[in-house]
Amino acid sequence: MDDIEQADQVDQAAAGGDAEGKSGIVLDALARLPERTILDEGALAKALHVAPRTLRRMVNRWQLPPPVALGGRRVWFAGRVLAHIEAGAERAAKDAERDAKKFREFS
């Protein structure tokens, strides 16, 4: 897959569809990018279908990893973004399990 096809995947994800025409799969295109794909703020915001300002807020809330400075631009590696999101999902599942256990013990 070349860079143009990868960029098209990000564009299609932001538009609400992927290469097969499915809608509602935003992170699928991001997940299919090579781990070392470098995304600037605009590309990542587009892939996540959020505004750049929302992206910065997500970083401040630790919903996304902090960017790396590259030539005066804020950039992210696709693999690190996905790993961060997956780790957050695992933490949320563990927290929910712990809370459910406390609730069962209380009942």
GUMARVO-530199 format. One record per residue: z, y, x of N, C-alpha, C, O in turn; residue in one letter; residue number from 0. Coordinates in steps of 0.2 Angstrom, whole numbers, always signed. Layout:
<sites>
nw	nv	nu	caw	cav	cau	cw	cv	cu	ow	ov	ou	type	seq
Z	Y	X	Z	Y	X	Z	Y	X	Z	Y	X	A	NUM;
...
</sites>
This chain:
<sites>
nw	nv	nu	caw	cav	cau	cw	cv	cu	ow	ov	ou	type	seq
+0	-6	+4	+0	+0	+0	+0	+6	+4	+4	+7	+9	M	0;
-4	+11	+3	-5	+17	+7	+0	+22	+5	+2	+22	-1	D	1;
+0	+28	+8	+4	+33	+6	+2	+37	+0	+6	+39	-4	D	2;
-4	+37	-2	-7	+40	-8	-5	+36	-14	-2	+38	-19	I	3;
-5	+29	-13	-3	+25	-19	+5	+25	-20	+7	+25	-25	E	4;
+9	+26	-14	+16	+27	-15	+17	+34	-18	+22	+34	-23	Q	5;
+14	+39	-17	+15	+45	-20	+13	+45	-27	+16	+48	-31	A	6;
+8	+41	-29	+6	+40	-36	+11	+37	-40	+12	+38	-45	D	7;
+14	+32	-37	+20	+28	-40	+26	+33	-42	+28	+33	-47	Q	8;
+27	+37	-37	+33	+42	-38	+31	+47	-44	+35	+48	-48	V	9;
+24	+49	-44	+22	+54	-49	+22	+50	-56	+24	+53	-61	D	10;
+20	+44	-56	+20	+40	-62	+27	+39	-65	+28	+39	-71	Q	11;
+31	+38	-60	+38	+37	-62	+41	+43	-65	+45	+43	-71	A	12;
+40	+49	-62	+42	+55	-65	+39	+56	-72	+42	+60	-76	A	13;
+33	+54	-73	+30	+55	-79	+32	+50	-85	+30	+51	-90	A	14;
+36	+45	-83	+39	+41	-88	+35	+34	-88	+36	+30	-93	G	15;
+31	+33	-83	+27	+26	-83	+26	+24	-76	+27	+28	-71	G	16;
+24	+18	-75	+22	+15	-69	+15	+13	-69	+11	+14	-73	D	17;
+13	+10	-63	+6	+8	-62	+3	+4	-68	-3	+4	-69	A	18;
+8	+0	-71	+5	-5	-76	+6	-1	-83	+4	-4	-88	E	19;
+8	+5	-83	+8	+9	-90	+14	+8	-94	+15	+10	-99	G	20;
+19	+5	-91	+26	+4	-94	+30	+10	-94	+29	+14	-89	K	21;
+33	+12	-99	+37	+18	-99	+45	+17	-98	+47	+11	-100	S	22;
+48	+22	-96	+56	+21	-96	+58	+18	-90	+64	+17	-89	G	23;
+54	+16	-85	+56	+13	-79	+55	+18	-73	+50	+19	-70	I	24;
+61	+22	-72	+60	+28	-68	+61	+25	-60	+58	+27	-56	V	25;
+66	+21	-59	+68	+19	-53	+64	+13	-50	+64	+12	-44	L	26;
+60	+10	-54	+56	+5	-52	+51	+7	-47	+50	+4	-41	D	27;
+48	+13	-47	+43	+15	-42	+47	+17	-36	+44	+16	-31	A	28;
+53	+20	-37	+57	+22	-31	+59	+15	-27	+59	+15	-21	L	29;
+60	+10	-31	+62	+4	-28	+57	+0	-24	+58	-4	-20	A	30;
+51	+1	-27	+45	-2	-23	+43	+2	-17	+39	-1	-13	R	31;
+45	+8	-16	+43	+11	-10	+47	+8	-4	+52	+5	-4	L	32;
+43	+8	+2	+47	+5	+8	+53	+9	+10	+54	+14	+8	P	33;
+58	+5	+12	+65	+8	+13	+65	+14	+17	+69	+19	+16	E	34;
+60	+15	+22	+60	+20	+27	+55	+26	+24	+54	+31	+28	R	35;
+53	+26	+18	+49	+31	+15	+54	+37	+15	+60	+37	+12	T	36;
+51	+43	+17	+55	+49	+17	+53	+53	+11	+47	+55	+10	I	37;
+58	+55	+7	+57	+59	+1	+60	+66	+2	+66	+66	+4	L	38;
+57	+71	+1	+60	+78	+1	+63	+79	-5	+63	+75	-10	D	39;
+67	+85	-6	+70	+86	-12	+66	+86	-18	+68	+84	-24	E	40;
+60	+89	-18	+55	+89	-23	+53	+82	-26	+53	+81	-31	G	41;
+51	+78	-21	+49	+71	-22	+54	+67	-25	+53	+63	-30	A	42;
+61	+68	-22	+66	+64	-25	+68	+66	-32	+69	+62	-37	L	43;
+68	+72	-33	+70	+75	-40	+64	+73	-45	+66	+71	-50	A	44;
+58	+73	-43	+53	+70	-47	+53	+63	-49	+52	+61	-54	K	45;
+55	+59	-43	+56	+52	-44	+62	+50	-49	+61	+45	-53	A	46;
+67	+54	-49	+73	+53	-53	+72	+57	-60	+76	+56	-64	L	47;
+67	+61	-60	+65	+64	-67	+71	+69	-68	+73	+70	-74	H	48;
+73	+73	-63	+78	+78	-64	+76	+84	-60	+71	+84	-56	V	49;
+79	+90	-61	+77	+96	-58	+80	+96	-51	+85	+93	-50	A	50;
+77	+100	-46	+80	+100	-39	+88	+102	-40	+92	+100	-36	P	51;
+89	+107	-44	+96	+109	-44	+101	+103	-47	+106	+103	-44	R	52;
+99	+99	-51	+102	+93	-54	+103	+89	-48	+108	+85	-47	T	53;
+98	+88	-44	+98	+83	-38	+104	+86	-34	+108	+81	-31	L	54;
+104	+92	-32	+110	+95	-28	+116	+93	-31	+121	+92	-27	R	55;
+117	+94	-37	+123	+93	-41	+125	+85	-40	+131	+84	-39	R	56;
+120	+81	-41	+121	+74	-40	+124	+72	-33	+128	+68	-32	M	57;
+122	+76	-28	+124	+75	-21	+131	+77	-21	+135	+74	-18	V	58;
+133	+83	-24	+140	+85	-23	+145	+81	-27	+150	+81	-25	N	59;
+142	+77	-32	+147	+73	-36	+146	+66	-33	+149	+61	-36	R	60;
+143	+65	-27	+143	+58	-24	+139	+53	-28	+140	+47	-27	W	61;
+134	+55	-33	+130	+51	-36	+124	+49	-32	+121	+44	-33	Q	62;
+123	+53	-27	+117	+52	-22	+120	+53	-15	+125	+57	-14	L	63;
+117	+50	-10	+119	+51	-3	+117	+58	-1	+113	+61	-4	P	64;
+121	+61	+4	+119	+67	+6	+112	+67	+10	+111	+61	+13	P	65;
+109	+72	+10	+102	+72	+13	+103	+73	+21	+108	+74	+24	P	66;
+97	+71	+24	+97	+72	+31	+92	+78	+33	+87	+79	+29	V	67;
+94	+83	+37	+90	+89	+39	+84	+86	+43	+85	+83	+48	A	68;
+78	+88	+41	+72	+86	+45	+68	+92	+45	+65	+94	+40	L	69;
+67	+96	+51	+63	+102	+51	+65	+107	+46	+60	+110	+43	G	70;
+71	+108	+45	+73	+113	+40	+73	+111	+33	+74	+115	+28	G	71;
+71	+105	+31	+70	+102	+25	+76	+97	+24	+78	+93	+28	R	72;
+78	+96	+17	+83	+91	+15	+79	+85	+13	+74	+85	+9	R	73;
+80	+79	+17	+76	+73	+15	+81	+67	+14	+86	+67	+17	V	74;
+78	+62	+11	+82	+56	+10	+77	+50	+11	+71	+51	+10	W	75;
+80	+44	+13	+76	+38	+14	+77	+34	+7	+82	+34	+5	F	76;
+71	+32	+5	+71	+28	-2	+76	+23	-2	+80	+22	-7	A	77;
+77	+19	+4	+81	+13	+4	+88	+15	+4	+93	+12	+0	G	78;
+90	+21	+7	+97	+23	+7	+99	+25	+0	+105	+25	-2	R	79;
+94	+29	-4	+96	+31	-10	+97	+25	-15	+102	+25	-19	V	80;
+93	+20	-15	+94	+14	-19	+100	+11	-17	+104	+8	-22	L	81;
+102	+10	-11	+108	+7	-9	+114	+10	-11	+119	+7	-14	A	82;
+114	+17	-11	+119	+21	-14	+120	+20	-21	+126	+19	-24	H	83;
+115	+20	-25	+115	+19	-32	+118	+12	-34	+122	+11	-38	I	84;
+116	+7	-30	+118	+0	-31	+126	-1	-30	+129	-4	-33	E	85;
+128	+3	-24	+135	+2	-23	+139	+6	-28	+144	+3	-30	A	86;
+136	+11	-31	+140	+15	-36	+140	+10	-42	+146	+10	-46	G	87;
+135	+6	-44	+135	+2	-50	+140	-4	-48	+144	-6	-53	A	88;
+141	-6	-42	+146	-12	-41	+153	-9	-41	+157	-12	-44	E	89;
+154	-3	-39	+161	+0	-40	+162	+1	-47	+168	+0	-49	R	90;
+158	+3	-51	+159	+4	-58	+160	-2	-62	+165	-3	-66	A	91;
+157	-8	-60	+158	-14	-63	+165	-17	-61	+169	-20	-65	A	92;
+167	-16	-55	+174	-18	-52	+179	-14	-56	+184	-17	-58	K	93;
+178	-7	-57	+183	-3	-60	+184	-5	-68	+189	-6	-70	D	94;
+178	-7	-71	+178	-9	-78	+182	-16	-78	+186	-17	-83	A	95;
+181	-20	-73	+184	-27	-73	+192	-26	-73	+196	-29	-76	E	96;
+193	-22	-68	+201	-20	-67	+204	-17	-73	+209	-19	-75	R	97;
+200	-12	-76	+203	-9	-82	+204	-14	-88	+209	-14	-92	D	98;
+199	-19	-89	+199	-24	-94	+205	-29	-93	+208	-31	-97	A	99;
+206	-30	-86	+212	-35	-85	+218	-31	-86	+223	-35	-89	K	100;
+219	-25	-85	+225	-21	-87	+226	-21	-94	+232	-22	-97	K	101;
+221	-20	-98	+221	-20	-105	+223	-26	-108	+227	-27	-113	F	102;
+220	-32	-105	+222	-39	-108	+230	-40	-106	+233	-43	-110	R	103;
+232	-38	-100	+239	-39	-98	+244	-35	-103	+249	-37	-105	E	104;
+241	-29	-105	+245	-24	-109	+246	-27	-116	+251	-26	-120	F	105;
+240	-30	-119	+240	-32	-126	+245	-38	-127	+245	-41	-133	S	106;
</sites>
